[in-house]
Amino acid sequence: MLPYAYVEAALARHAAPCLAGIKPANLVSFPSADIQWCDAYNAMLNDQGIYFTPICVCEDRAQVLVYRKDLLAHFCCQPKVFAALRYFGYQPECGLDAIIIRLKERMSGFIGTRSREQGKNFPHEIGLFLGYPADDVMQYVKTGGRNCLFCGYWKVYSNPEQALQVFHQYTECKERFALQIKSGMTIFEIVCVA
């Protein structure tokens, strides 16, 4: 049993869809002084194709990308996602590791400036990494987040029925993981049983 009960609870609450294999990635925030757990979780779960990568470490908080390498690589190769990544200056043809490095650069460039006045905008393309539909990500960028059909796990601009089904699936998954963690199971046990 790992001494990271708060990590287990946070991963169940915020990364269950990725851990369950129904979403390519999730982004989870942790105190930046306490992310050494990533190494232990990588050692346990990389064989299952699950990775934990800090993509932005600030003074107080760290954003950790939890991802299934095969699902994220496949998702990034879908034509609309591939084109959207290129639009944002990524080179998806260079592979997943290269685009994750670029995402880290974009995130730290935004955080490093700490202000929009300096011309740095939040890298909204992160939605592509999180499995959001490319059409919705691009429409969000185009409209500045306005005029969406509704909000859930992301702002929906197209395919509302499909989005509602996905939102429901994510919520059920998170609830199931939370109950399993509460019953004493670990993330490792849940992932290996699934």
C-alpha positions in Angstrom: 0.0 0.0 0.0 1.4 3.3 -1.0 1.6 6.2 1.5 -0.2 8.4 -1.0 -3.9 8.2 0.0 -4.5 11.8 -1.2 -3.0 10.9 -4.6 -5.3 7.8 -4.9 -8.3 9.9 -4.1 -7.4 12.7 -6.5 -6.6 10.2 -9.3 -10.0 8.5 -8.8 -11.8 11.9 -8.8 -10.0 13.5 -11.7 -8.3 10.8 -13.9 -10.6 7.7 -13.7 -11.7 7.9 -17.3 -8.1 7.8 -18.5 -7.2 5.1 -16.0 -10.2 3.0 -17.1 -9.1 3.3 -20.8 -12.1 5.3 -22.0 -10.2 8.6 -22.4 -6.7 9.2 -23.7 -5.6 11.6 -20.9 -6.6 13.7 -17.9 -4.9 16.7 -16.3 -4.7 16.6 -12.5 -3.4 19.4 -10.2 -1.2 18.6 -7.2 0.9 20.7 -4.8 4.2 21.3 -6.7 6.3 20.4 -3.7 4.8 16.9 -3.6 4.9 15.3 -7.0 7.6 12.6 -6.3 4.8 10.1 -6.3 4.8 10.3 -10.2 8.0 8.1 -10.3 6.4 5.4 -8.1 3.2 5.4 -10.2 5.1 5.3 -13.4 7.1 2.3 -12.1 3.8 0.5 -11.2 1.7 1.4 -14.3 3.9 2.1 -17.3 3.7 -1.7 -18.1 -0.1 -1.1 -18.3 0.5 1.8 -20.8 -0.3 4.5 -18.2 2.1 7.4 -17.7 2.2 10.3 -15.2 4.1 13.4 -16.5 4.3 16.8 -14.9 3.7 19.2 -17.7 3.8 22.4 -15.7 5.3 22.9 -12.3 4.8 26.4 -10.7 5.6 27.7 -7.3 2.5 26.3 -5.7 0.9 23.8 -8.1 1.9 21.2 -10.6 -0.2 20.0 -13.5 0.3 16.3 -14.1 -0.8 14.7 -17.4 -2.1 11.2 -16.7 -2.3 9.4 -20.1 -2.6 6.1 -21.8 0.2 6.2 -24.3 -1.4 4.1 -27.0 -4.8 5.8 -26.8 -3.2 9.3 -26.9 -0.9 8.4 -29.8 -3.9 7.0 -31.7 -6.1 10.0 -30.9 -3.4 12.5 -32.1 -3.2 10.7 -35.4 -6.9 11.2 -36.2 -7.1 13.6 -39.2 -8.9 16.4 -37.4 -6.8 16.2 -34.3 -3.6 16.0 -36.4 -4.6 19.1 -38.4 -5.5 21.0 -35.2 -2.2 20.1 -33.6 -0.4 21.4 -36.6 -2.5 24.6 -36.5 -1.2 25.2 -33.0 2.4 24.7 -34.0 2.9 21.1 -33.1 4.6 18.5 -35.3 2.5 15.4 -34.6 4.4 13.5 -37.3 7.4 13.5 -34.9 5.5 11.3 -32.4 3.8 11.5 -29.1 6.9 12.2 -27.0 7.7 15.3 -29.1 4.3 16.7 -28.9 4.2 16.2 -25.1 7.5 18.1 -24.9 6.0 20.9 -27.0 2.9 21.0 -24.7 5.2 21.3 -21.7 7.0 24.3 -23.4 3.7 25.9 -24.2 2.3 25.4 -20.6 5.5 26.7 -19.0 5.7 29.6 -21.4 2.2 30.7 -20.4 2.8 30.2 -16.7 6.2 31.8 -16.9 4.8 35.1 -18.1 2.0 35.0 -15.5 0.2 37.5 -17.6 -1.8 37.8 -20.8 -0.6 41.4 -21.3 2.7 39.9 -22.4 1.0 38.2 -25.4 1.0 34.7 -24.0 -2.4 32.9 -24.2 -3.3 29.8 -22.4 -2.6 26.7 -24.7 -6.2 25.7 -25.2 -5.0 23.0 -27.5 -4.6 21.0 -24.3 -8.2 19.9 -24.9 -6.9 17.9 -27.8 -4.6 15.9 -25.5 -7.6 15.4 -23.1 -9.6 13.8 -25.9 -12.0 16.7 -26.5 -13.4 16.7 -30.0 -11.2 18.7 -32.4 -14.2 20.6 -33.7 -15.1 21.8 -30.2 -11.6 22.8 -29.4 -11.2 24.8 -32.6 -14.6 26.4 -32.1 -13.7 27.3 -28.6 -10.5 29.0 -29.8 -12.4 30.8 -32.6 -15.1 32.2 -30.4 -13.1 32.8 -27.3 -15.3 30.3 -25.4 -18.5 32.0 -26.2 -21.7 30.7 -27.8 -21.3 27.1 -26.9 -24.4 24.8 -26.8 -23.6 23.8 -23.2 -20.8 23.1 -20.8 -19.8 19.8 -19.2 -16.3 18.3 -19.2 -15.6 20.7 -22.0 -17.6 23.4 -23.9 -19.7 21.7 -26.5 -20.2 23.3 -29.9 -21.1 20.2 -32.0 -22.6 16.7 -31.5 -24.5 17.5 -28.3 -26.1 14.0 -27.9 -22.7 12.3 -28.2 -21.1 14.7 -25.8 -23.9 14.1 -23.2 -23.3 10.3 -23.5 -19.5 10.8 -23.0 -20.1 13.1 -20.0 -22.4 10.5 -18.5 -19.8 7.8 -19.1 -17.0 9.9 -17.5 -19.1 10.6 -14.4 -20.1 7.0 -13.9 -16.5 6.0 -14.2 -15.3 8.6 -11.7 -18.0 7.5 -9.2 -17.1 3.8 -9.6 -13.4 4.5 -9.0 -14.2 6.7 -6.0 -16.2 3.9 -4.4 -13.5 1.4 -5.1 -10.9 3.6 -3.5 -13.2 4.2 -0.5 -13.5 0.4 -0.1 -9.8 0.1 0.2 -8.6 -0.7 -3.3 -5.6 1.0 -4.8 -5.4 2.6 -8.3 -3.0 -0.2 -9.2 -5.5 -2.9 -8.2 -8.4 -1.1 -10.0 -6.4 -0.7 -13.2 -5.1 -4.3 -13.1 -8.5 -5.8 -12.5 -10.2 -3.8 -15.3 
